[in-house]
Amino acid sequence: MRARQLEVFTAVMRAGTVTEAARMLNISQPALSQILRHTEDELGFALFDREKGRLFPTPEARELYPEAERLFGELEGLRRKTADLKLGRAGLVRIGCSTPPAMSLLPRVMAAFRARHPDIALRCNVAPVQSLRMMLREGDAAMALALTDDMPEEIEVEVLGVTGFCCLLPADHALAQEAAISLPQLVEDFLISYRAATRPFDALDTAARRQGCRFEPRLEIDTSISAVGFVQAGLGIAVVDSLLPWAQFDGIAVRPLIASPPLPLSLLTLRGKSLSRAEELMRSQIRALLPEGLTSP
């Protein structure tokens, strides 16, 4: 049974008359009757008994109808989706994100995107940078936001802007009296920051060497948000990105890092892979709503 035959059969079963079924499908009665007779000829059995201008489903038709109804519903869904895709109204956007842009940029982007494109489904995975690479490679994300520009050749990097670093201190720490803090001032403290062989660590390590000291975190973290609890517990001072809205957390003081090295906010995509129309719309939305405080790349 072909798609058009399925439509006619389902319409007649729903309507009960050729006249009403033809009206539902916006075709003539003779055309509908011809399709129905041709369908029965191909199947080799009758679908309807005809009595006084009315059609009565045969037992075979009643047995076929539930499956035909399911298939017809899927066909209608496919037609709606293709029409929506043509108009940019539907689709799925899968985006990966490291924690800082997930808490600072992405909520505003998602809200604005949802208001403009309510029919497009959204999927967001928040993960460390190294996991974002795998998501892009395996197709679990079409794009990703991260504080890095250090990616393998297969990942295309668009630097959206540049942020820096700041210090998180327990509110009663002596250095909380300072307006800003330098890396040499942190040498004697219990330092909490990024693990080695990451883009933020490399930037901070280089900056420390230029200032005549070493950058040696005593507690290494993979994501900056994980530093909050340690600082609130009084364990030490954290050096983290300036992008995340740290002021929302109680019990910590936030101070700028003097001579902070730059840290890029980048949009990552898989090189050579085209984005869908919905994904292109999301990329445009991200570019339009960059957070305050970013400087030009």
Backbone as JSON, one array per atom type, in Angstrom:
{
  "sequence": "MRARQLEVFTAVMRAGTVTEAARMLNISQPALSQILRHTEDELGFALFDREKGRLFPTPEARELYPEAERLFGELEGLRRKTADLKLGRAGLVRIGCSTPPAMSLLPRVMAAFRARHPDIALRCNVAPVQSLRMMLREGDAAMALALTDDMPEEIEVEVLGVTGFCCLLPADHALAQEAAISLPQLVEDFLISYRAATRPFDALDTAARRQGCRFEPRLEIDTSISAVGFVQAGLGIAVVDSLLPWAQFDGIAVRPLIASPPLPLSLLTLRGKSLSRAEELMRSQIRALLPEGLTSP",
  "N": [[0.86, -1.19, 0.0], [0.75, 2.05, -1.05], [1.74, 5.48, -0.23], [-0.28, 7.36, -0.96], [-2.47, 5.66, -1.29], [-2.67, 4.73, 1.29], [-3.42, 7.09, 2.59], [-5.99, 7.49, 1.47], [-7.4, 5.16, 2.24], [-7.29, 5.42, 5.06], [-8.66, 7.85, 5.38], [-11.24, 7.2, 4.45], [-11.98, 5.25, 6.28], [-12.07, 6.81, 8.56], [-14.03, 8.74, 7.87], [-16.26, 7.39, 6.82], [-17.82, 7.75, 4.56], [-17.58, 8.16, 1.01], [-17.91, 10.71, 0.02], [-17.36, 12.48, 2.21], [-14.74, 11.68, 2.82], [-13.43, 12.37, 0.45], [-13.71, 15.12, 0.58], [-12.16, 15.68, 2.87], [-9.63, 15.05, 1.89], [-9.42, 16.76, -0.17], [-9.94, 16.09, -2.86], [-11.58, 14.82, -5.84], [-14.66, 12.9, -5.76], [-14.87, 10.75, -7.7], [-12.12, 10.35, -8.26], [-11.15, 9.55, -5.77], [-12.6, 7.17, -5.4], [-11.57, 5.65, -7.5], [-8.88, 5.33, -6.73], [-9.27, 3.85, -4.43], [-10.48, 1.48, -5.42], [-8.39, 0.55, -7.02], [-6.5, 0.06, -5.07], [-7.68, -2.09, -3.68], [-7.65, -3.96, -5.73], [-4.89, -4.4, -6.01], [-4.27, -5.42, -3.49], [-5.76, -7.73, -3.43], [-8.04, -8.37, -2.08], [-11.22, -7.27, -0.77], [-11.75, -4.09, 0.75], [-13.91, -2.7, 1.6], [-17.44, -3.11, 1.9], [-20.04, -2.26, -0.25], [-22.99, -0.6, 0.11], [-25.93, 0.85, -0.79], [-24.73, 3.34, -1.39], [-23.07, 3.73, 0.75], [-20.08, 2.87, 2.56], [-18.87, -0.02, 4.08], [-16.6, -1.24, 6.36], [-14.67, -4.15, 5.74], [-13.85, -7.25, 7.5], [-11.11, -7.6, 7.08], [-10.27, -5.0, 6.55], [-10.76, -3.78, 9.0], [-8.88, -5.06, 10.53], [-6.52, -4.17, 9.4], [-6.63, -1.45, 9.89], [-5.71, -0.21, 12.46], [-2.86, -0.34, 12.23], [-2.54, 1.03, 9.83], [-3.45, 3.54, 10.56], [-1.49, 4.3, 12.39], [0.78, 4.42, 10.72], [-0.07, 6.39, 8.95], [-0.22, 8.59, 10.64], [2.52, 8.91, 11.22], [3.41, 9.56, 8.69], [2.11, 12.01, 8.26], [3.35, 13.45, 10.28], [5.97, 13.48, 9.31], [5.62, 15.04, 7.0], [4.87, 17.49, 8.13], [7.2, 18.07, 9.52], [9.13, 18.32, 7.45], [8.1, 20.53, 6.13], [8.33, 22.44, 8.16], [11.1, 22.47, 8.51], [11.87, 23.55, 6.09], [11.0, 26.13, 6.41], [12.51, 26.92, 8.51], [11.5, 26.41, 11.03], [11.63, 24.19, 12.64], [13.44, 21.44, 14.07], [16.49, 20.18, 15.53], [18.76, 21.3, 17.87], [21.88, 20.62, 19.0], [24.06, 21.28, 21.5], [27.2, 21.62, 23.03], [28.86, 22.57, 26.06], [31.19, 24.2, 28.14], [31.46, 24.82, 31.7], [31.67, 27.69, 32.52], [30.7, 29.4, 30.23], [28.24, 28.11, 30.09], [26.91, 28.97, 32.33], [26.93, 31.7, 32.13], [26.59, 32.77, 29.5], [24.99, 30.99, 27.93], [22.32, 30.61, 29.1], [20.94, 33.07, 28.5], [21.13, 33.06, 25.75], [19.73, 30.71, 25.06], [17.16, 31.37, 26.01], [16.46, 33.58, 24.4], [16.62, 32.39, 21.88], [14.66, 30.4, 22.09], [12.37, 32.0, 22.3], [12.22, 33.04, 19.74], [12.22, 30.81, 18.08], [10.22, 28.63, 18.77], [9.55, 26.02, 18.03], [11.8, 24.54, 17.62], [13.75, 21.98, 18.87], [15.89, 21.76, 21.73], [19.06, 20.72, 22.9], [21.34, 20.38, 25.45], [24.6, 19.8, 26.61], [26.62, 19.95, 29.36], [29.99, 19.98, 29.99], [33.47, 19.1, 30.66], [36.22, 20.58, 28.78], [37.77, 18.66, 27.36], [35.94, 16.62, 27.0], [34.1, 17.83, 25.35], [35.37, 17.88, 22.87], [35.18, 15.19, 22.09], [32.41, 14.94, 21.91], [31.84, 16.55, 19.69], [33.23, 15.18, 17.68], [31.88, 12.72, 17.63], [29.34, 13.4, 16.97], [27.52, 14.06, 18.94], [27.17, 16.63, 19.63], [26.61, 19.58, 17.76], [27.88, 21.93, 17.88], [30.02, 23.77, 20.14], [30.72, 25.56, 23.16], [33.47, 27.02, 24.72], [36.18, 27.87, 26.95], [38.72, 28.16, 25.44], [41.22, 28.06, 22.87], [42.69, 26.12, 21.94], [42.76, 23.51, 20.06], [42.51, 20.37, 18.29], [43.33, 19.88, 14.78], [41.05, 19.04, 13.43], [38.93, 20.3, 14.61], [37.17, 23.22, 14.23], [37.81, 26.53, 15.21], [36.26, 29.37, 16.39], [36.98, 32.33, 17.69], [35.18, 34.13, 19.93], [35.43, 36.19, 21.72], [37.41, 37.67, 24.37], [38.2, 36.93, 27.7], [39.32, 37.11, 31.14], [41.09, 36.34, 34.18], [40.18, 35.84, 37.64], [40.25, 36.15, 41.25], [39.03, 34.05, 43.81], [38.17, 34.36, 47.13], [37.96, 33.37, 50.59], [35.57, 35.16, 52.48], [36.56, 36.36, 54.8], [39.27, 36.46, 54.48], [42.61, 37.82, 54.59], [43.59, 39.0, 52.25], [41.29, 39.79, 51.04], [40.86, 42.39, 51.55], [42.18, 43.76, 49.63], [42.03, 45.61, 46.54], [42.63, 44.45, 44.14], [44.46, 41.53, 43.1], [47.68, 40.07, 42.76], [49.56, 37.48, 41.09], [52.09, 36.88, 42.39], [51.39, 37.5, 45.03], [50.01, 35.31, 45.88], [51.61, 33.18, 46.38], [52.26, 32.04, 48.88], [49.88, 31.04, 49.75], [47.28, 28.5, 49.99], [46.63, 27.29, 47.0], [44.05, 27.05, 44.63], [43.24, 25.81, 41.56], [43.25, 25.36, 37.96], [44.07, 22.18, 36.53], [47.24, 20.89, 35.36], [48.39, 21.06, 31.92], [46.19, 22.17, 30.65], [44.35, 24.71, 28.87], [43.74, 27.11, 30.45], [45.52, 26.72, 32.65], [48.06, 26.77, 31.39], [48.14, 29.41, 30.46], [48.1, 30.86, 32.87], [50.38, 29.87, 34.13], [52.42, 30.74, 32.42], [52.1, 33.52, 32.72], [52.73, 33.78, 35.46], [55.45, 33.07, 35.52], [56.54, 35.18, 34.1], [56.23, 37.13, 35.95], [58.03, 36.47, 37.86], [57.52, 34.28, 39.55], [56.16, 31.04, 40.45], [53.46, 29.1, 39.21], [51.61, 27.07, 40.98], [49.2, 25.16, 41.67], [47.75, 23.75, 44.57], [45.54, 22.32, 44.88], [44.01, 20.83, 42.32], [41.66, 21.45, 39.74], [39.07, 20.52, 37.39], [36.88, 21.89, 36.39], [35.86, 25.25, 36.72], [33.73, 25.96, 38.4], [33.72, 24.13, 40.42], [35.45, 25.07, 42.31], [34.18, 26.73, 44.09], [32.9, 25.62, 46.44], [35.16, 24.75, 47.89], [36.47, 27.16, 48.44], [34.5, 28.47, 49.92], [34.55, 26.85, 52.15], [36.84, 27.67, 53.32], [39.26, 26.65, 52.51], [41.22, 27.64, 50.77], [42.54, 29.93, 48.27], [41.12, 30.56, 45.1], [42.02, 30.68, 41.69], [40.4, 31.57, 38.91], [38.37, 31.63, 35.89], [37.08, 34.76, 34.63], [34.6, 34.88, 33.54], [32.37, 33.46, 34.51], [29.55, 34.18, 36.57], [30.49, 35.03, 39.45], [29.74, 36.52, 41.71], [27.29, 35.75, 42.64], [27.52, 33.79, 44.53], [27.49, 33.0, 47.96], [29.55, 33.95, 50.77], [32.07, 34.28, 49.66], [34.72, 36.35, 48.41], [35.32, 38.27, 45.53], [37.95, 39.11, 43.48], [39.74, 41.05, 41.07], [42.37, 39.72, 38.98], [45.57, 40.9, 38.89], [47.36, 41.96, 36.02], [46.26, 39.96, 34.41], [46.33, 37.13, 32.29], [45.06, 36.72, 28.91], [42.02, 34.93, 28.13], [40.45, 32.98, 25.85], [37.07, 32.94, 24.67], [35.46, 30.57, 22.87], [33.72, 29.39, 19.94], [33.09, 26.22, 18.92], [33.25, 23.95, 16.23], [32.86, 21.02, 14.16], [35.28, 20.6, 11.77], [34.6, 20.93, 8.34], [32.06, 19.86, 8.45], [28.78, 20.55, 7.67], [26.42, 22.8, 9.12], [23.02, 22.42, 10.18], [19.99, 24.18, 9.22], [18.67, 25.01, 11.55], [20.77, 24.89, 13.37], [22.49, 26.81, 12.34], [20.98, 29.06, 12.85], [21.13, 29.06, 15.63], [23.88, 29.51, 15.99], [24.09, 32.12, 15.02], [22.54, 33.4, 16.95], [24.09, 33.05, 19.25], [26.36, 34.59, 18.6], [25.19, 37.08, 18.63], [24.59, 37.66, 21.26], [26.72, 37.99, 23.13], [28.39, 37.9, 26.31], [28.71, 40.69, 28.64], [31.79, 42.36, 29.27], [33.54, 40.87, 27.82], [36.32, 41.22, 25.66], [37.38, 42.25, 22.37], [38.54, 39.69, 20.12]],
  "CA": [[0.0, 0.0, 0.0], [1.56, 3.25, -1.16], [1.37, 6.56, 0.67], [-1.58, 7.92, -1.35], [-3.48, 4.65, -0.98], [-2.8, 4.75, 2.76], [-4.21, 8.28, 2.92], [-7.39, 7.28, 1.07], [-7.96, 4.14, 3.12], [-7.47, 5.99, 6.41], [-9.72, 8.87, 5.32], [-12.54, 6.54, 4.33], [-12.26, 4.62, 7.58], [-12.43, 7.86, 9.51], [-15.22, 9.49, 7.48], [-17.39, 6.5, 6.63], [-18.42, 7.96, 3.25], [-16.66, 8.64, -0.02], [-18.07, 12.17, -0.08], [-16.64, 13.15, 3.3], [-13.32, 11.37, 2.69], [-12.91, 13.19, -0.65], [-13.6, 16.5, 1.09], [-11.01, 15.73, 3.77], [-8.38, 14.98, 1.13], [-9.48, 17.8, -1.21], [-9.92, 15.49, -4.19], [-12.94, 14.52, -6.29], [-15.16, 11.58, -5.38], [-14.44, 9.7, -8.65], [-10.69, 10.09, -8.1], [-10.97, 8.75, -4.55], [-13.13, 5.82, -5.64], [-10.66, 4.94, -8.38], [-7.72, 4.95, -5.93], [-9.69, 2.8, -3.5], [-10.65, 0.23, -6.18], [-7.06, 0.11, -7.43], [-5.85, -0.48, -3.87], [-8.26, -3.4, -3.43], [-7.16, -4.87, -6.77], [-3.5, -4.75, -5.7], [-4.24, -6.23, -2.28], [-6.37, -9.02, -3.71], [-9.25, -8.56, -1.26], [-12.01, -6.04, -0.61], [-11.6, -3.36, 2.01], [-15.22, -2.18, 1.99], [-18.66, -3.56, 1.25], [-20.78, -1.09, -0.69], [-24.44, -0.77, 0.24], [-26.72, 2.07, -0.88], [-23.89, 4.54, -1.38], [-22.21, 3.79, 1.93], [-19.0, 1.89, 2.62], [-18.77, -0.69, 5.37], [-15.3, -1.94, 6.38], [-14.63, -5.61, 5.85], [-12.99, -7.67, 8.63], [-9.71, -7.36, 6.73], [-10.01, -3.56, 6.71], [-10.71, -3.49, 10.43], [-7.61, -5.58, 11.05], [-5.44, -3.32, 8.89], [-6.8, -0.03, 10.21], [-4.83, 0.34, 13.51], [-1.5, -0.15, 11.7], [-2.61, 2.08, 8.83], [-3.59, 4.8, 11.3], [-0.17, 4.63, 12.95], [1.65, 4.82, 9.62], [-0.57, 7.66, 8.43], [0.21, 9.61, 11.6], [3.95, 9.14, 11.02], [3.55, 10.25, 7.4], [1.72, 13.4, 8.49], [4.41, 14.06, 11.06], [7.1, 13.71, 8.41], [5.29, 16.16, 6.13], [4.94, 18.72, 8.93], [8.6, 18.37, 9.84], [9.83, 18.82, 6.27], [7.63, 21.9, 5.89], [8.92, 23.29, 9.19], [12.52, 22.62, 8.22], [11.98, 24.47, 4.96], [10.75, 27.49, 6.91], [13.37, 27.19, 9.65], [10.69, 26.4, 12.25], [11.76, 22.99, 13.43], [14.73, 20.79, 14.03], [17.13, 19.91, 16.81], [20.07, 21.91, 18.06], [22.66, 19.98, 20.06], [25.19, 22.14, 21.8], [28.0, 21.31, 24.2], [29.29, 23.81, 26.7], [31.89, 24.11, 29.42], [30.65, 25.43, 32.76], [31.55, 29.16, 32.54], [29.69, 29.92, 29.3], [26.93, 27.51, 30.38], [26.25, 29.73, 33.4], [26.94, 33.14, 31.87], [26.11, 33.11, 28.16], [24.0, 30.09, 27.33], [20.91, 30.82, 29.49], [20.35, 34.16, 27.73], [21.04, 32.62, 24.35], [18.64, 29.74, 24.94], [15.88, 32.06, 26.2], [16.18, 34.38, 23.2], [16.4, 31.46, 20.77], [13.36, 29.76, 22.31], [11.32, 32.97, 22.0], [12.15, 33.23, 18.29], [12.02, 29.53, 17.38], [9.66, 27.74, 19.79], [9.36, 24.66, 17.54], [13.08, 23.86, 17.51], [14.15, 21.31, 20.12], [17.23, 22.12, 22.2], [19.73, 19.74, 23.76], [22.59, 20.96, 25.94], [25.44, 18.96, 27.47], [27.68, 20.69, 30.02], [31.07, 19.01, 30.2], [34.82, 19.66, 30.51], [36.64, 20.83, 27.4], [38.21, 17.44, 26.69], [34.75, 15.86, 26.62], [33.46, 18.52, 24.23], [36.0, 17.42, 21.64], [34.61, 13.89, 21.74], [31.02, 15.16, 21.51], [31.84, 17.06, 18.32], [33.7, 14.12, 16.79], [30.91, 11.63, 17.55], [28.04, 13.91, 16.56], [26.63, 14.32, 20.07], [26.97, 18.09, 19.64], [26.94, 20.2, 16.48], [28.77, 23.05, 18.22], [30.33, 23.8, 21.56], [31.28, 26.79, 23.7], [34.49, 26.68, 25.71], [37.22, 28.87, 27.18], [39.96, 27.65, 24.88], [41.41, 28.1, 21.42], [43.64, 25.05, 21.7], [41.99, 22.38, 19.58], [43.14, 19.66, 17.17], [43.05, 20.43, 13.45], [39.71, 18.68, 12.95], [37.96, 21.17, 15.26], [37.27, 24.61, 13.81], [37.71, 27.42, 16.36], [35.91, 30.77, 16.16], [37.12, 33.06, 18.95], [34.11, 35.12, 20.02], [35.89, 37.28, 22.56], [38.45, 37.33, 25.33], [38.01, 37.28, 29.1], [40.54, 36.95, 31.91], [41.0, 35.55, 35.41], [39.95, 36.54, 38.9], [40.54, 35.37, 42.46], [37.95, 33.82, 44.77], [38.75, 34.25, 48.46], [37.02, 33.38, 51.71], [35.21, 36.56, 52.75], [37.35, 36.9, 55.91], [40.71, 36.34, 54.19], [43.31, 39.11, 54.66], [43.71, 39.58, 50.91], [40.0, 40.31, 50.61], [40.91, 43.85, 51.7], [42.83, 44.32, 48.45], [41.14, 45.89, 45.41], [43.02, 43.47, 43.13], [45.49, 40.63, 43.64], [48.64, 39.59, 41.76], [49.99, 36.09, 41.28], [53.1, 36.74, 43.45], [50.76, 37.57, 46.36], [49.34, 34.04, 46.19], [52.61, 32.12, 46.48], [52.24, 31.4, 50.2], [48.53, 30.55, 50.07], [46.82, 27.23, 49.42], [46.08, 27.73, 45.72], [43.1, 26.16, 43.96], [43.1, 26.25, 40.17], [43.15, 24.36, 36.91], [45.12, 21.18, 36.46], [48.24, 21.1, 34.33], [48.09, 20.65, 30.54], [44.94, 22.75, 30.17], [44.56, 26.05, 28.33], [43.86, 28.11, 31.52], [46.75, 26.54, 33.43], [49.2, 27.21, 30.61], [48.14, 30.87, 30.43], [48.47, 31.35, 34.19], [51.76, 29.48, 34.4], [53.27, 31.66, 31.66], [52.01, 34.83, 33.37], [53.46, 33.74, 36.73], [56.89, 33.07, 35.24], [56.9, 36.53, 33.7], [56.22, 37.95, 37.16], [59.07, 35.99, 38.75], [57.07, 33.26, 40.5], [55.66, 29.82, 39.83], [52.03, 28.85, 39.41], [51.57, 25.67, 41.43], [48.0, 24.86, 42.45], [47.85, 22.62, 45.5], [44.31, 21.56, 44.6], [43.72, 20.99, 40.9], [40.25, 21.27, 39.37], [38.78, 20.44, 35.96], [35.9, 22.92, 36.06], [36.03, 26.35, 37.66], [32.64, 26.02, 39.38], [34.0, 23.24, 41.55], [36.27, 25.77, 43.3], [33.35, 27.53, 45.01], [32.74, 24.96, 47.73], [36.44, 24.73, 48.6], [36.72, 28.51, 48.95], [33.53, 28.73, 50.99], [34.98, 26.09, 53.33], [38.05, 28.27, 53.85], [40.43, 25.83, 52.2], [42.26, 28.42, 50.13], [42.17, 30.93, 47.27], [41.0, 29.99, 43.76], [42.21, 31.52, 40.51], [39.46, 31.0, 37.95], [37.98, 32.54, 34.82], [36.24, 35.91, 35.01], [33.35, 34.85, 32.79], [31.28, 32.94, 35.32], [29.06, 35.22, 37.5], [30.88, 34.56, 40.78], [29.14, 37.31, 42.8], [26.04, 35.14, 43.11], [27.79, 32.8, 45.56], [27.69, 33.56, 49.29], [30.72, 33.56, 51.55], [33.33, 34.45, 48.94], [35.03, 37.65, 47.85], [35.84, 38.16, 44.17], [38.87, 40.2, 43.19], [40.44, 40.9, 39.77], [43.77, 39.3, 38.98], [46.43, 41.9, 38.26], [48.1, 41.45, 34.85], [45.65, 38.69, 34.02], [46.5, 36.75, 30.88], [43.77, 36.58, 28.21], [41.44, 33.6, 28.01], [39.47, 33.12, 24.77], [35.79, 32.23, 24.6], [35.41, 30.11, 21.48], [32.66, 28.55, 19.41], [33.77, 25.1, 18.29], [32.48, 23.08, 15.34], [33.68, 20.01, 13.49], [35.7, 21.13, 10.48], [34.1, 20.23, 7.16], [30.69, 19.4, 8.62], [27.83, 21.65, 7.54], [25.38, 22.92, 10.13], [21.65, 22.49, 9.7], [19.42, 25.52, 9.29], [18.42, 25.33, 12.96], [22.06, 25.1, 14.03], [22.98, 28.11, 11.88], [20.23, 30.06, 13.6], [21.69, 29.11, 16.98], [25.19, 30.15, 15.93], [23.84, 33.56, 14.9], [22.05, 33.89, 18.23], [25.24, 33.12, 20.15], [27.18, 35.74, 18.22], [24.47, 38.33, 18.91], [24.34, 37.86, 22.69], [27.94, 37.75, 23.9], [28.29, 38.53, 27.63], [29.47, 41.91, 28.9], [33.11, 42.11, 29.84], [34.42, 40.28, 26.81], [36.99, 42.14, 24.74], [37.48, 41.72, 21.02], [39.65, 38.75, 19.97]],
  "C": [[0.89, 1.24, 0.0], [0.98, 4.38, -0.32], [-0.01, 7.12, 0.33], [-2.7, 6.94, -1.05], [-3.73, 4.59, 0.53], [-3.66, 5.92, 3.2], [-5.69, 8.04, 2.64], [-8.05, 6.27, 2.0], [-8.24, 4.71, 4.51], [-8.6, 7.01, 6.42], [-11.1, 8.25, 5.24], [-12.92, 5.87, 5.64], [-12.69, 5.66, 8.61], [-13.79, 8.47, 9.19], [-16.45, 8.61, 7.32], [-18.09, 6.65, 5.3], [-17.36, 8.46, 2.28], [-16.69, 10.16, -0.11], [-17.24, 12.89, 0.96], [-15.14, 12.9, 3.2], [-12.7, 12.2, 1.58], [-12.76, 14.64, -0.22], [-12.39, 16.65, 2.0], [-9.7, 15.78, 3.02], [-8.31, 16.01, 0.01], [-9.27, 17.22, -2.6], [-11.36, 15.17, -4.57], [-13.35, 13.12, -5.83], [-14.75, 10.5, -6.38], [-12.96, 9.35, -8.49], [-10.44, 9.23, -6.87], [-11.45, 7.33, -4.76], [-12.19, 5.0, -6.5], [-9.42, 4.47, -7.6], [-8.08, 3.79, -5.01], [-9.86, 1.47, -4.23], [-9.3, -0.33, -6.61], [-6.3, -0.5, -6.26], [-6.36, -1.89, -3.59], [-7.77, -4.41, -4.48], [-5.74, -5.32, -6.46], [-3.42, -5.66, -4.48], [-4.82, -7.63, -2.52], [-7.55, -9.35, -2.83], [-9.92, -7.22, -1.07], [-11.74, -5.41, 0.75], [-12.95, -2.87, 2.52], [-16.31, -2.91, 1.23], [-19.49, -2.32, 0.93], [-22.27, -1.39, -0.65], [-25.1, 0.59, 0.24], [-25.86, 3.32, -0.71], [-22.98, 4.67, -0.18], [-21.19, 2.66, 1.87], [-18.92, 1.31, 4.03], [-17.48, -1.51, 5.39], [-15.46, -3.44, 6.5], [-13.79, -5.99, 7.07], [-11.51, -7.43, 8.35], [-9.34, -5.88, 6.92], [-9.9, -3.2, 8.18], [-9.4, -3.97, 11.04], [-6.44, -4.7, 10.6], [-5.46, -1.91, 9.48], [-5.87, 0.47, 11.33], [-3.41, 0.6, 13.01], [-1.48, 0.96, 10.65], [-2.7, 3.46, 9.49], [-2.24, 5.25, 11.87], [0.77, 5.14, 11.85], [1.23, 6.17, 9.03], [-0.15, 8.81, 9.34], [1.69, 9.94, 11.43], [4.19, 9.89, 9.72], [3.19, 11.73, 7.54], [2.78, 14.13, 9.29], [5.63, 14.39, 10.22], [6.84, 14.91, 7.51], [5.36, 17.49, 6.89], [6.39, 19.09, 9.2], [9.35, 18.91, 8.63], [9.39, 20.25, 5.94], [8.24, 22.87, 6.9], [10.41, 23.52, 8.93], [12.75, 23.6, 7.08], [11.85, 25.91, 5.41], [11.62, 27.83, 8.12], [12.63, 27.16, 10.97], [10.95, 25.19, 13.13], [13.14, 22.39, 13.24], [15.23, 20.55, 15.42], [18.49, 20.58, 16.82], [20.74, 21.25, 19.25], [23.92, 20.79, 20.29], [25.88, 21.67, 23.07], [28.55, 22.6, 24.79], [30.09, 23.5, 27.95], [31.14, 24.97, 30.43], [30.57, 26.95, 32.69], [30.58, 29.73, 31.52], [28.3, 29.32, 29.52], [26.17, 28.31, 31.43], [26.16, 31.22, 33.1], [26.28, 33.51, 30.55], [24.91, 32.28, 27.73], [22.57, 30.31, 27.81], [20.24, 31.95, 28.7], [20.17, 33.78, 26.27], [19.86, 31.69, 24.16], [17.28, 30.42, 25.07], [15.5, 32.86, 24.96], [15.87, 33.48, 22.01], [15.03, 30.8, 20.88], [12.22, 30.71, 21.97], [11.14, 33.14, 20.49], [11.78, 31.95, 17.55], [11.47, 28.48, 18.35], [9.53, 26.28, 19.34], [10.67, 23.87, 17.42], [13.48, 23.28, 18.86], [15.61, 21.65, 20.44], [17.79, 21.02, 23.08], [21.09, 20.31, 24.16], [23.3, 19.98, 26.84], [26.56, 19.82, 28.04], [28.77, 19.71, 30.44], [32.42, 19.72, 30.13], [35.21, 19.74, 29.04], [37.03, 19.54, 26.69], [37.04, 16.56, 26.26], [34.02, 16.5, 25.45], [34.05, 18.1, 22.9], [35.37, 16.12, 21.16], [33.16, 14.04, 21.28], [30.94, 15.64, 20.06], [32.23, 15.97, 17.34], [32.61, 13.07, 16.56], [29.51, 12.1, 17.18], [27.07, 14.13, 17.68], [26.37, 15.8, 20.25], [27.38, 18.63, 18.28], [27.91, 21.36, 16.68], [29.0, 23.03, 19.72], [30.92, 25.16, 21.92], [32.28, 26.44, 24.78], [35.5, 27.81, 25.82], [38.57, 28.3, 26.72], [40.01, 27.97, 23.39], [42.39, 27.02, 21.0], [42.88, 23.78, 21.35], [42.75, 21.66, 18.48], [42.65, 20.2, 15.84], [41.62, 20.16, 12.99], [38.61, 19.54, 13.56], [38.19, 22.61, 14.8], [36.96, 25.52, 14.99], [37.37, 28.83, 15.89], [35.99, 31.49, 17.51], [36.11, 34.2, 18.97], [34.54, 36.36, 20.79], [36.9, 36.77, 23.57], [38.06, 37.8, 26.72], [39.34, 37.1, 29.81], [40.31, 36.09, 33.13], [40.72, 36.45, 36.61], [40.28, 35.62, 40.06], [39.29, 35.25, 43.31], [38.58, 33.58, 46.12], [37.65, 34.04, 49.49], [36.78, 34.83, 52.12], [36.06, 37.18, 53.86], [38.86, 36.8, 55.68], [41.35, 37.73, 54.16], [43.39, 39.78, 53.3], [42.38, 40.1, 50.36], [39.93, 41.82, 50.78], [41.52, 44.53, 50.49], [41.8, 44.57, 47.34], [41.4, 44.91, 44.27], [44.22, 42.71, 43.66], [46.39, 40.17, 42.49], [49.03, 38.15, 42.06], [51.1, 35.96, 42.33], [52.52, 36.81, 44.86], [50.17, 36.24, 46.8], [50.32, 32.9, 46.46], [52.52, 31.36, 47.79], [50.88, 30.79, 50.55], [48.29, 29.16, 49.46], [46.04, 27.58, 48.16], [45.21, 26.64, 45.09], [42.95, 26.66, 42.53], [43.18, 25.06, 39.23], [44.34, 23.4, 36.93], [46.07, 21.47, 35.31], [47.76, 20.57, 32.98], [46.68, 21.05, 30.11], [45.23, 24.17, 29.69], [44.64, 27.1, 29.44], [45.14, 27.97, 32.34], [47.95, 27.08, 32.67], [49.29, 28.73, 30.59], [48.59, 31.44, 31.78], [49.92, 31.03, 34.54], [52.73, 30.41, 33.67], [53.28, 33.05, 32.3], [52.8, 34.86, 34.68], [54.96, 33.8, 36.5], [57.36, 34.46, 34.84], [56.97, 37.47, 34.91], [57.18, 37.42, 38.23], [58.62, 34.99, 39.79], [56.58, 32.04, 39.74], [54.17, 29.67, 40.15], [51.86, 27.37, 39.72], [50.33, 25.43, 42.31], [48.21, 23.64, 43.35], [46.57, 21.78, 45.47], [43.93, 21.84, 43.16], [42.26, 20.66, 40.61], [40.12, 21.18, 37.85], [37.81, 21.52, 35.52], [35.94, 23.99, 37.14], [34.95, 26.39, 38.74], [32.91, 25.15, 40.6], [34.85, 23.91, 42.62], [35.44, 26.44, 44.38], [33.25, 26.88, 46.39], [34.02, 24.94, 48.55], [36.76, 26.1, 49.2], [35.76, 28.83, 50.08], [33.9, 28.01, 52.28], [36.26, 26.64, 53.95], [39.32, 27.53, 53.51], [41.56, 26.65, 51.58], [41.69, 29.44, 49.17], [42.15, 30.26, 45.89], [41.29, 31.06, 42.72], [41.42, 30.87, 39.38], [39.13, 32.04, 36.88], [37.09, 33.65, 35.34], [34.87, 35.87, 34.36], [32.17, 34.44, 33.65], [30.83, 34.01, 36.33], [29.28, 34.84, 38.96], [30.17, 35.29, 41.91], [27.87, 36.69, 43.35], [26.25, 34.16, 44.27], [28.11, 33.48, 46.9], [29.02, 33.12, 49.88], [32.05, 33.69, 50.84], [33.48, 35.9, 48.5], [35.67, 37.43, 46.47], [36.71, 39.38, 43.88], [39.54, 39.98, 41.83], [41.87, 40.42, 39.97], [44.58, 40.33, 38.22], [47.24, 41.24, 37.14], [47.58, 40.08, 34.41], [45.94, 38.36, 32.57], [45.12, 36.61, 30.21], [43.33, 35.13, 28.15], [40.32, 33.67, 26.98], [38.19, 32.32, 25.01], [35.57, 31.87, 23.14], [34.17, 29.3, 21.19], [33.33, 27.47, 18.57], [32.8, 24.31, 17.42], [33.43, 22.07, 14.7], [33.99, 20.5, 12.08], [35.15, 20.26, 9.33], [32.68, 19.73, 7.28], [29.74, 20.59, 8.58], [26.82, 21.63, 8.68], [24.01, 22.94, 9.48], [21.15, 23.93, 9.8], [19.18, 25.94, 10.73], [19.73, 25.64, 13.69], [22.69, 26.43, 13.6], [22.26, 29.24, 12.61], [20.77, 30.19, 15.02], [23.05, 29.79, 16.97], [25.04, 31.67, 15.82], [23.37, 34.15, 16.22], [23.18, 34.01, 19.25], [26.09, 34.35, 19.86], [26.53, 37.05, 18.62], [24.36, 38.64, 20.4], [25.58, 37.54, 23.55], [27.86, 38.49, 25.23], [29.12, 39.81, 27.73], [30.82, 41.53, 29.52], [34.06, 41.43, 28.89], [35.06, 41.4, 25.99], [37.12, 41.47, 23.38], [38.68, 40.77, 20.91], [40.82, 39.36, 19.2]]
}
